[in-house]
């Protein structure tokens, strides 16, 4: 097996998330974080929805398909993020 298959090149989104999480922990300066999963999902989900909806031309069915979620779930998430 080649080294290429064992170690795929870094993904730019992955690198961005890693860099920002490392900065987050540095900024905590020894304090313990709380509810990180919820915080990160909220921070990532809104721009994800904004960009996908823009690229889908506002078509919720297409955007839901691209995201791999039900259109009703997408609509709820758009409402939750005040994007409707």
Jmol script that loads the backbone (N, CA, C; Angstrom):
load data "model"
ATOM      1  N   UNK A   1       0.830  -1.176   0.000  1.00  0.00           N
ATOM      2  CA  UNK A   1       0.000   0.000   0.000  1.00  0.00           C
ATOM      3  C   UNK A   1       0.881   1.249   0.000  1.00  0.00           C
ATOM      4  N   UNK A   2       0.519   2.227  -0.754  1.00  0.00           N
ATOM      5  CA  UNK A   2       1.336   3.431  -0.825  1.00  0.00           C
ATOM      6  C   UNK A   2       1.093   4.327   0.379  1.00  0.00           C
ATOM      7  N   UNK A   3       2.075   5.175   0.659  1.00  0.00           N
ATOM      8  CA  UNK A   3       1.948   6.121   1.769  1.00  0.00           C
ATOM      9  C   UNK A   3       0.812   7.096   1.503  1.00  0.00           C
ATOM     10  N   UNK A   4       0.552   7.359   0.231  1.00  0.00           N
ATOM     11  CA  UNK A   4      -0.520   8.278  -0.152  1.00  0.00           C
ATOM     12  C   UNK A   4      -1.867   7.809   0.379  1.00  0.00           C
ATOM     13  N   UNK A   5      -2.149   6.500   0.315  1.00  0.00           N
ATOM     14  CA  UNK A   5      -3.427   5.976   0.784  1.00  0.00           C
ATOM     15  C   UNK A   5      -3.506   5.976   2.301  1.00  0.00           C
ATOM     16  N   UNK A   6      -2.388   5.743   2.974  1.00  0.00           N
ATOM     17  CA  UNK A   6      -2.375   5.722   4.434  1.00  0.00           C
ATOM     18  C   UNK A   6      -2.461   7.117   5.035  1.00  0.00           C
ATOM     19  N   UNK A   7      -1.901   8.076   4.364  1.00  0.00           N
ATOM     20  CA  UNK A   7      -1.875   9.457   4.855  1.00  0.00           C
ATOM     21  C   UNK A   7      -2.379  10.398   3.780  1.00  0.00           C
ATOM     22  N   UNK A   8      -3.705  10.521   3.639  1.00  0.00           N
ATOM     23  CA  UNK A   8      -4.222  11.422   2.607  1.00  0.00           C
ATOM     24  C   UNK A   8      -3.826  12.862   2.913  1.00  0.00           C
ATOM     25  N   UNK A   9      -3.756  13.698   1.896  1.00  0.00           N
ATOM     26  CA  UNK A   9      -3.383  15.091   2.132  1.00  0.00           C
ATOM     27  C   UNK A   9      -4.399  15.768   3.050  1.00  0.00           C
ATOM     28  N   UNK A  10      -3.947  16.724   3.855  1.00  0.00           N
ATOM     29  CA  UNK A  10      -4.871  17.393   4.770  1.00  0.00           C
ATOM     30  C   UNK A  10      -5.959  18.148   4.022  1.00  0.00           C
ATOM     31  N   UNK A  11      -7.132  18.128   4.591  1.00  0.00           N
ATOM     32  CA  UNK A  11      -8.275  18.850   4.032  1.00  0.00           C
ATOM     33  C   UNK A  11      -8.222  20.280   4.560  1.00  0.00           C
ATOM     34  N   UNK A  12      -8.408  21.308   3.709  1.00  0.00           N
ATOM     35  CA  UNK A  12      -8.320  22.689   4.187  1.00  0.00           C
ATOM     36  C   UNK A  12      -9.362  23.023   5.258  1.00  0.00           C
ATOM     37  N   UNK A  13     -10.537  22.418   5.184  1.00  0.00           N
ATOM     38  CA  UNK A  13     -11.551  22.679   6.213  1.00  0.00           C
ATOM     39  C   UNK A  13     -11.115  22.052   7.526  1.00  0.00           C
ATOM     40  N   UNK A  14     -10.621  20.822   7.446  1.00  0.00           N
ATOM     41  CA  UNK A  14     -10.118  20.137   8.626  1.00  0.00           C
ATOM     42  C   UNK A  14      -9.010  20.954   9.284  1.00  0.00           C
ATOM     43  N   UNK A  15      -8.071  21.453   8.480  1.00  0.00           N
ATOM     44  CA  UNK A  15      -6.959  22.243   9.007  1.00  0.00           C
ATOM     45  C   UNK A  15      -7.471  23.521   9.675  1.00  0.00           C
ATOM     46  N   UNK A  16      -8.462  24.153   9.075  1.00  0.00           N
ATOM     47  CA  UNK A  16      -9.029  25.381   9.639  1.00  0.00           C
ATOM     48  C   UNK A  16      -9.670  25.099  10.998  1.00  0.00           C
ATOM     49  N   UNK A  17     -10.445  24.025  11.079  1.00  0.00           N
ATOM     50  CA  UNK A  17     -11.099  23.659  12.337  1.00  0.00           C
ATOM     51  C   UNK A  17     -10.051  23.347  13.389  1.00  0.00           C
ATOM     52  N   UNK A  18      -9.039  22.557  13.023  1.00  0.00           N
ATOM     53  CA  UNK A  18      -7.981  22.213  13.973  1.00  0.00           C
ATOM     54  C   UNK A  18      -7.268  23.459  14.481  1.00  0.00           C
ATOM     55  N   UNK A  19      -6.884  24.344  13.579  1.00  0.00           N
ATOM     56  CA  UNK A  19      -6.184  25.572  13.971  1.00  0.00           C
ATOM     57  C   UNK A  19      -7.026  26.400  14.937  1.00  0.00           C
ATOM     58  N   UNK A  20      -8.309  26.523  14.637  1.00  0.00           N
ATOM     59  CA  UNK A  20      -9.179  27.326  15.489  1.00  0.00           C
ATOM     60  C   UNK A  20      -9.442  26.666  16.835  1.00  0.00           C
ATOM     61  N   UNK A  21      -9.547  25.335  16.868  1.00  0.00           N
ATOM     62  CA  UNK A  21      -9.712  24.647  18.146  1.00  0.00           C
ATOM     63  C   UNK A  21      -8.463  24.769  19.005  1.00  0.00           C
ATOM     64  N   UNK A  22      -7.299  24.693  18.384  1.00  0.00           N
ATOM     65  CA  UNK A  22      -6.057  24.880  19.130  1.00  0.00           C
ATOM     66  C   UNK A  22      -5.998  26.284  19.718  1.00  0.00           C
ATOM     67  N   UNK A  23      -6.394  27.295  18.938  1.00  0.00           N
ATOM     68  CA  UNK A  23      -6.425  28.674  19.437  1.00  0.00           C
ATOM     69  C   UNK A  23      -7.446  28.817  20.563  1.00  0.00           C
ATOM     70  N   UNK A  24      -8.583  28.142  20.431  1.00  0.00           N
ATOM     71  CA  UNK A  24      -9.617  28.167  21.471  1.00  0.00           C
ATOM     72  C   UNK A  24      -9.048  27.665  22.795  1.00  0.00           C
ATOM     73  N   UNK A  25      -8.343  26.525  22.754  1.00  0.00           N
ATOM     74  CA  UNK A  25      -7.761  25.975  23.983  1.00  0.00           C
ATOM     75  C   UNK A  25      -6.665  26.873  24.534  1.00  0.00           C
ATOM     76  N   UNK A  26      -5.861  27.482  23.666  1.00  0.00           N
ATOM     77  CA  UNK A  26      -4.841  28.432  24.149  1.00  0.00           C
ATOM     78  C   UNK A  26      -5.508  29.598  24.863  1.00  0.00           C
ATOM     79  N   UNK A  27      -6.593  30.104  24.267  1.00  0.00           N
ATOM     80  CA  UNK A  27      -7.296  31.258  24.844  1.00  0.00           C
ATOM     81  C   UNK A  27      -7.971  30.937  26.172  1.00  0.00           C
ATOM     82  N   UNK A  28      -8.278  29.657  26.404  1.00  0.00           N
ATOM     83  CA  UNK A  28      -8.888  29.264  27.680  1.00  0.00           C
ATOM     84  C   UNK A  28      -7.907  29.442  28.837  1.00  0.00           C
ATOM     85  N   UNK A  29      -6.631  29.415  28.522  1.00  0.00           N
ATOM     86  CA  UNK A  29      -5.584  29.661  29.514  1.00  0.00           C
ATOM     87  C   UNK A  29      -5.759  28.793  30.761  1.00  0.00           C
ATOM     88  N   UNK A  30      -5.958  27.490  30.519  1.00  0.00           N
ATOM     89  CA  UNK A  30      -6.056  26.550  31.627  1.00  0.00           C
ATOM     90  C   UNK A  30      -7.463  26.283  32.135  1.00  0.00           C
ATOM     91  N   UNK A  31      -8.428  27.112  31.757  1.00  0.00           N
ATOM     92  CA  UNK A  31      -9.811  26.860  32.176  1.00  0.00           C
ATOM     93  C   UNK A  31     -10.361  25.682  31.378  1.00  0.00           C
ATOM     94  N   UNK A  32     -11.297  24.957  31.975  1.00  0.00           N
ATOM     95  CA  UNK A  32     -11.899  23.817  31.283  1.00  0.00           C
ATOM     96  C   UNK A  32     -13.084  24.271  30.436  1.00  0.00           C
ATOM     97  N   UNK A  33     -13.172  23.757  29.206  1.00  0.00           N
ATOM     98  CA  UNK A  33     -14.301  24.121  28.336  1.00  0.00           C
ATOM     99  C   UNK A  33     -15.573  23.377  28.745  1.00  0.00           C
ATOM    100  N   UNK A  34     -16.702  23.880  28.285  1.00  0.00           N
ATOM    101  CA  UNK A  34     -17.996  23.253  28.551  1.00  0.00           C
ATOM    102  C   UNK A  34     -18.818  23.241  27.271  1.00  0.00           C
ATOM    103  N   UNK A  35     -19.556  22.173  27.057  1.00  0.00           N
ATOM    104  CA  UNK A  35     -20.488  22.041  25.932  1.00  0.00           C
ATOM    105  C   UNK A  35     -19.835  22.367  24.594  1.00  0.00           C
ATOM    106  N   UNK A  36     -18.644  21.865  24.376  1.00  0.00           N
ATOM    107  CA  UNK A  36     -17.920  22.169  23.141  1.00  0.00           C
ATOM    108  C   UNK A  36     -18.618  21.647  21.898  1.00  0.00           C
ATOM    109  N   UNK A  37     -19.182  20.460  21.977  1.00  0.00           N
ATOM    110  CA  UNK A  37     -19.832  19.890  20.802  1.00  0.00           C
ATOM    111  C   UNK A  37     -20.968  20.786  20.347  1.00  0.00           C
ATOM    112  N   UNK A  38     -21.831  21.157  21.266  1.00  0.00           N
ATOM    113  CA  UNK A  38     -22.965  22.032  20.925  1.00  0.00           C
ATOM    114  C   UNK A  38     -22.474  23.367  20.374  1.00  0.00           C
ATOM    115  N   UNK A  39     -21.456  23.946  21.016  1.00  0.00           N
ATOM    116  CA  UNK A  39     -20.907  25.230  20.577  1.00  0.00           C
ATOM    117  C   UNK A  39     -20.375  25.129  19.147  1.00  0.00           C
ATOM    118  N   UNK A  40     -19.604  24.083  18.888  1.00  0.00           N
ATOM    119  CA  UNK A  40     -18.997  23.945  17.564  1.00  0.00           C
ATOM    120  C   UNK A  40     -20.043  23.700  16.486  1.00  0.00           C
ATOM    121  N   UNK A  41     -21.025  22.861  16.779  1.00  0.00           N
ATOM    122  CA  UNK A  41     -22.089  22.599  15.801  1.00  0.00           C
ATOM    123  C   UNK A  41     -22.823  23.892  15.463  1.00  0.00           C
ATOM    124  N   UNK A  42     -23.154  24.680  16.475  1.00  0.00           N
ATOM    125  CA  UNK A  42     -23.852  25.949  16.224  1.00  0.00           C
ATOM    126  C   UNK A  42     -23.001  26.899  15.392  1.00  0.00           C
ATOM    127  N   UNK A  43     -21.697  26.946  15.681  1.00  0.00           N
ATOM    128  CA  UNK A  43     -20.813  27.855  14.959  1.00  0.00           C
ATOM    129  C   UNK A  43     -20.615  27.451  13.505  1.00  0.00           C
ATOM    130  N   UNK A  44     -20.609  26.167  13.237  1.00  0.00           N
ATOM    131  CA  UNK A  44     -20.356  25.673  11.881  1.00  0.00           C
ATOM    132  C   UNK A  44     -21.639  25.571  11.063  1.00  0.00           C
ATOM    133  N   UNK A  45     -22.736  25.223  11.727  1.00  0.00           N
ATOM    134  CA  UNK A  45     -23.972  24.946  11.008  1.00  0.00           C
ATOM    135  C   UNK A  45     -24.537  26.174  10.289  1.00  0.00           C
ATOM    136  N   UNK A  46     -24.515  27.329  10.919  1.00  0.00           N
ATOM    137  CA  UNK A  46     -25.111  28.507  10.285  1.00  0.00           C
ATOM    138  C   UNK A  46     -24.398  28.894   8.987  1.00  0.00           C
ATOM    139  N   UNK A  47     -23.071  29.044   8.986  1.00  0.00           N
ATOM    140  CA  UNK A  47     -22.430  29.374   7.703  1.00  0.00           C
ATOM    141  C   UNK A  47     -22.576  28.261   6.675  1.00  0.00           C
ATOM    142  N   UNK A  48     -22.603  27.002   7.131  1.00  0.00           N
ATOM    143  CA  UNK A  48     -22.838  25.888   6.208  1.00  0.00           C
ATOM    144  C   UNK A  48     -24.184  26.060   5.514  1.00  0.00           C
ATOM    145  N   UNK A  49     -25.218  26.323   6.294  1.00  0.00           N
ATOM    146  CA  UNK A  49     -26.553  26.505   5.729  1.00  0.00           C
ATOM    147  C   UNK A  49     -26.613  27.720   4.804  1.00  0.00           C
ATOM    148  N   UNK A  50     -25.980  28.814   5.213  1.00  0.00           N
ATOM    149  CA  UNK A  50     -25.987  30.025   4.387  1.00  0.00           C
ATOM    150  C   UNK A  50     -25.361  29.769   3.019  1.00  0.00           C
ATOM    151  N   UNK A  51     -24.202  29.138   3.015  1.00  0.00           N
ATOM    152  CA  UNK A  51     -23.490  28.904   1.760  1.00  0.00           C
ATOM    153  C   UNK A  51     -24.225  27.887   0.885  1.00  0.00           C
ATOM    154  N   UNK A  52     -24.684  26.793   1.488  1.00  0.00           N
ATOM    155  CA  UNK A  52     -25.391  25.775   0.703  1.00  0.00           C
ATOM    156  C   UNK A  52     -26.673  26.350   0.116  1.00  0.00           C
ATOM    157  N   UNK A  53     -27.419  27.115   0.897  1.00  0.00           N
ATOM    158  CA  UNK A  53     -28.648  27.720   0.369  1.00  0.00           C
ATOM    159  C   UNK A  53     -28.337  28.690  -0.765  1.00  0.00           C
ATOM    160  N   UNK A  54     -27.276  29.455  -0.627  1.00  0.00           N
ATOM    161  CA  UNK A  54     -26.890  30.381  -1.697  1.00  0.00           C
ATOM    162  C   UNK A  54     -26.521  29.607  -2.960  1.00  0.00           C
ATOM    163  N   UNK A  55     -25.697  28.574  -2.800  1.00  0.00           N
ATOM    164  CA  UNK A  55     -25.250  27.800  -3.953  1.00  0.00           C
ATOM    165  C   UNK A  55     -26.390  27.014  -4.593  1.00  0.00           C
ATOM    166  N   UNK A  56     -27.398  26.661  -3.800  1.00  0.00           N
ATOM    167  CA  UNK A  56     -28.569  25.939  -4.324  1.00  0.00           C
ATOM    168  C   UNK A  56     -29.619  26.911  -4.847  1.00  0.00           C
ATOM    169  N   UNK A  57     -29.278  28.193  -4.895  1.00  0.00           N
ATOM    170  CA  UNK A  57     -30.208  29.192  -5.420  1.00  0.00           C
ATOM    171  C   UNK A  57     -31.474  29.318  -4.584  1.00  0.00           C
ATOM    172  N   UNK A  58     -31.362  29.026  -3.281  1.00  0.00           N
ATOM    173  CA  UNK A  58     -32.516  29.122  -2.396  1.00  0.00           C
ATOM    174  C   UNK A  58     -33.440  27.912  -2.463  1.00  0.00           C
ATOM    175  N   UNK A  59     -33.086  26.925  -3.265  1.00  0.00           N
ATOM    176  CA  UNK A  59     -33.924  25.730  -3.422  1.00  0.00           C
ATOM    177  C   UNK A  59     -33.686  24.794  -2.241  1.00  0.00           C
ATOM    178  N   UNK A  60     -34.674  24.726  -1.336  1.00  0.00           N
ATOM    179  CA  UNK A  60     -34.526  23.930  -0.124  1.00  0.00           C
ATOM    180  C   UNK A  60     -34.425  22.438  -0.416  1.00  0.00           C
ATOM    181  N   UNK A  61     -35.147  21.966  -1.388  1.00  0.00           N
ATOM    182  CA  UNK A  61     -35.077  20.540  -1.727  1.00  0.00           C
ATOM    183  C   UNK A  61     -33.673  20.165  -2.196  1.00  0.00           C
ATOM    184  N   UNK A  62     -33.109  20.993  -3.061  1.00  0.00           N
ATOM    185  CA  UNK A  62     -31.757  20.743  -3.562  1.00  0.00           C
ATOM    186  C   UNK A  62     -30.746  20.847  -2.420  1.00  0.00           C
ATOM    187  N   UNK A  63     -30.874  21.873  -1.595  1.00  0.00           N
ATOM    188  CA  UNK A  63     -29.949  22.056  -0.476  1.00  0.00           C
ATOM    189  C   UNK A  63     -30.022  20.884   0.490  1.00  0.00           C
ATOM    190  N   UNK A  64     -31.228  20.420   0.787  1.00  0.00           N
ATOM    191  CA  UNK A  64     -31.401  19.278   1.695  1.00  0.00           C
ATOM    192  C   UNK A  64     -30.734  18.040   1.110  1.00  0.00           C
ATOM    193  N   UNK A  65     -30.894  17.853  -0.184  1.00  0.00           N
ATOM    194  CA  UNK A  65     -30.271  16.700  -0.846  1.00  0.00           C
ATOM    195  C   UNK A  65     -28.755  16.794  -0.739  1.00  0.00           C
ATOM    196  N   UNK A  66     -28.207  17.967  -1.014  1.00  0.00           N
ATOM    197  CA  UNK A  66     -26.761  18.157  -0.925  1.00  0.00           C
ATOM    198  C   UNK A  66     -26.251  17.896   0.490  1.00  0.00           C
ATOM    199  N   UNK A  67     -27.033  18.305   1.475  1.00  0.00           N
ATOM    200  CA  UNK A  67     -26.629  18.143   2.879  1.00  0.00           C
ATOM    201  C   UNK A  67     -26.884  16.727   3.393  1.00  0.00           C
ATOM    202  N   UNK A  68     -27.697  15.979   2.671  1.00  0.00           N
ATOM    203  CA  UNK A  68     -28.018  14.625   3.101  1.00  0.00           C
ATOM    204  C   UNK A  68     -28.992  14.588   4.261  1.00  0.00           C
ATOM    205  N   UNK A  69     -29.875  15.601   4.295  1.00  0.00           N
ATOM    206  CA  UNK A  69     -30.889  15.663   5.349  1.00  0.00           C
ATOM    207  C   UNK A  69     -32.262  15.842   4.718  1.00  0.00           C
ATOM    208  N   UNK A  70     -33.284  15.581   5.495  1.00  0.00           N
ATOM    209  CA  UNK A  70     -34.663  15.756   5.067  1.00  0.00           C
ATOM    210  C   UNK A  70     -34.961  17.252   4.897  1.00  0.00           C
ATOM    211  N   UNK A  71     -35.812  17.596   3.935  1.00  0.00           N
ATOM    212  CA  UNK A  71     -36.139  19.005   3.705  1.00  0.00           C
ATOM    213  C   UNK A  71     -36.788  19.633   4.934  1.00  0.00           C
ATOM    214  N   UNK A  72     -37.617  18.869   5.658  1.00  0.00           N
ATOM    215  CA  UNK A  72     -38.231  19.414   6.876  1.00  0.00           C
ATOM    216  C   UNK A  72     -37.181  19.709   7.944  1.00  0.00           C
ATOM    217  N   UNK A  73     -36.167  18.860   8.023  1.00  0.00           N
ATOM    218  CA  UNK A  73     -35.059  19.103   8.957  1.00  0.00           C
ATOM    219  C   UNK A  73     -34.312  20.362   8.558  1.00  0.00           C
ATOM    220  N   UNK A  74     -34.059  20.523   7.262  1.00  0.00           N
ATOM    221  CA  UNK A  74     -33.396  21.726   6.777  1.00  0.00           C
ATOM    222  C   UNK A  74     -34.214  22.957   7.141  1.00  0.00           C
ATOM    223  N   UNK A  75     -35.505  22.897   6.885  1.00  0.00           N
ATOM    224  CA  UNK A  75     -36.377  24.045   7.173  1.00  0.00           C
ATOM    225  C   UNK A  75     -36.322  24.410   8.662  1.00  0.00           C
ATOM    226  N   UNK A  76     -36.324  23.387   9.543  1.00  0.00           N
ATOM    227  CA  UNK A  76     -36.237  23.641  10.985  1.00  0.00           C
ATOM    228  C   UNK A  76     -34.905  24.304  11.333  1.00  0.00           C
ATOM    229  N   UNK A  77     -33.831  23.807  10.732  1.00  0.00           N
ATOM    230  CA  UNK A  77     -32.511  24.378  11.002  1.00  0.00           C
ATOM    231  C   UNK A  77     -32.426  25.812  10.485  1.00  0.00           C
ATOM    232  N   UNK A  78     -32.994  26.071   9.319  1.00  0.00           N
ATOM    233  CA  UNK A  78     -33.013  27.433   8.785  1.00  0.00           C
ATOM    234  C   UNK A  78     -33.785  28.366   9.716  1.00  0.00           C
ATOM    235  N   UNK A  79     -34.893  27.886  10.251  1.00  0.00           N
ATOM    236  CA  UNK A  79     -35.679  28.665  11.203  1.00  0.00           C
ATOM    237  C   UNK A  79     -34.889  28.896  12.482  1.00  0.00           C
ATOM    238  N   UNK A  80     -34.258  27.851  12.991  1.00  0.00           N
ATOM    239  CA  UNK A  80     -33.458  27.965  14.215  1.00  0.00           C
ATOM    240  C   UNK A  80     -32.358  29.000  14.094  1.00  0.00           C
ATOM    241  N   UNK A  81     -31.798  29.138  12.897  1.00  0.00           N
ATOM    242  CA  UNK A  81     -30.695  30.073  12.664  1.00  0.00           C
ATOM    243  C   UNK A  81     -31.171  31.400  12.064  1.00  0.00           C
ATOM    244  N   UNK A  82     -32.489  31.607  12.067  1.00  0.00           N
ATOM    245  CA  UNK A  82     -33.078  32.847  11.503  1.00  0.00           C
ATOM    246  C   UNK A  82     -32.622  33.091  10.063  1.00  0.00           C
ATOM    247  N   UNK A  83     -32.664  32.050   9.256  1.00  0.00           N
ATOM    248  CA  UNK A  83     -32.232  32.162   7.869  1.00  0.00           C
ATOM    249  C   UNK A  83     -33.385  32.088   6.868  1.00  0.00           C
ATOM    250  N   UNK A  84     -34.613  32.074   7.345  1.00  0.00           N
ATOM    251  CA  UNK A  84     -35.764  32.060   6.426  1.00  0.00           C
ATOM    252  C   UNK A  84     -36.260  33.466   6.197  1.00  0.00           C
TER     253      UNK A  84
END
end "model"
wireframe off; spacefill off
backbone 0.3
color backbone group
